[in-house]
Amino acid sequence: MSAYWKNILLILGATVGAGIFSLPQILYKIGIVWFVLFLLVFAYLTYRLNYFYFKVIKHVKGNHQFSGYVEKVLSKKWARVASFLHLFSTYGALIAFVLIGGEFLAKALGTSEQLGSQLFFVLAMVFILTAGKKSEGIDVVFSLLKGVMFLIIAFICFTSIGEWSQLSITPIAIPFESMGVFIFALSGFSIIPELHKEKDEGKSIFTAQLAILIIYFVFTLGVSPYWQGSEFIFNNSFTERAFSITGYISVFTAYLLLSWVGKDIYREDLKVKERTAIGLISFVPFLAIIFQFGSFLSILSLTGGVFLAATGLIICWMYSAVHPGKNRVELAVIHVIFIAVMVFEIASFLK
């Protein structure tokens, strides 16, 4: 497989995870008009940030994770801030993946959510400890499979009878906190340093983001009518089981990729030994299973609206340092929107 297609599948694998299952809830709350607008805006902004980060990586010698590039381009002081942001955003995503992944596995197996989360964690640890670098090949296969399954599920839902009357086409009052969920669902910053070299630089980033946009739109529009209160309820057991399996595969793939990225943060940038790095990146999700802290949507919103938004700002600063004077308007727009999102998310969290 060419580097171009490998990169597309890597980005899909790292990006399309738990976030997609929050979007039907958001659509239900804010209506189709605001949903489509937010999805388009944040898809474009995260695409540009991924591309800016890619250009920074190309400029810096050696292989690093986010904090390593920040240290090379900005300073050691900002590198420490970047390490904090990167680790907390990674941990936030892993916690969300464990929570929602456990729910999907529990529904697929007909067991409790607590046991589902435990099984999810154990299976992920087996892959992480035994697969090594082969995990990339596993993720590529899973990424291709889950993309197909998402579209199949959406098609099934479109052809079934859903409660479409419950969805509002006209705009509802904007819950600005939901913008953090969009950032979480669309961001793929963590996987950019792992991309392979390709002929048309950055082309795979655009193609992957476009594919993510299409998958998210079709899936959300098809599935949203089945969001009822606090869970998805389908017309038949086959669709419900297929939905749970698709959800499990999606979240499991993203969990593996982010665990791999988190391990590299400890190993490459903080100089921690491999087994210790695996233990450190797995410890917080393990605690989340034991103590069941936080709700799925609140963790996504806080992680995306604060930690990932701040990460996006640092990417802008690095890009400006490496390519001074370029893309000023885009960078200014990203600053205004992301700072606004951070303010709303923090204010919402402190309420």
Secondary structure as GFF3:
##gff-version 3
##sequence-region A 1 351
A	DSSP	alpha_helix	3	15	.	.	.	ID=ss1
A	DSSP	three_ten_helix	18	21	.	.	.	ID=ss2
A	DSSP	alpha_helix	23	59	.	.	.	ID=ss3
A	DSSP	alpha_helix	66	73	.	.	.	ID=ss4
A	DSSP	alpha_helix	76	109	.	.	.	ID=ss5
A	DSSP	alpha_helix	113	131	.	.	.	ID=ss6
A	DSSP	three_ten_helix	132	134	.	.	.	ID=ss7
A	DSSP	alpha_helix	135	159	.	.	.	ID=ss8
A	DSSP	three_ten_helix	164	166	.	.	.	ID=ss9
A	DSSP	alpha_helix	178	186	.	.	.	ID=ss10
A	DSSP	three_ten_helix	189	194	.	.	.	ID=ss11
A	DSSP	alpha_helix	203	223	.	.	.	ID=ss12
A	DSSP	three_ten_helix	224	226	.	.	.	ID=ss13
A	DSSP	beta_strand	227	228	.	.	.	ID=ss14
A	DSSP	beta_strand	231	232	.	.	.	ID=ss15
A	DSSP	alpha_helix	237	264	.	.	.	ID=ss16
A	DSSP	pi_helix	265	269	.	.	.	ID=ss17
A	DSSP	alpha_helix	274	291	.	.	.	ID=ss18
A	DSSP	alpha_helix	296	302	.	.	.	ID=ss19
A	DSSP	pi_helix	303	308	.	.	.	ID=ss20
A	DSSP	alpha_helix	309	322	.	.	.	ID=ss21
A	DSSP	alpha_helix	328	350	.	.	.	ID=ss22
###
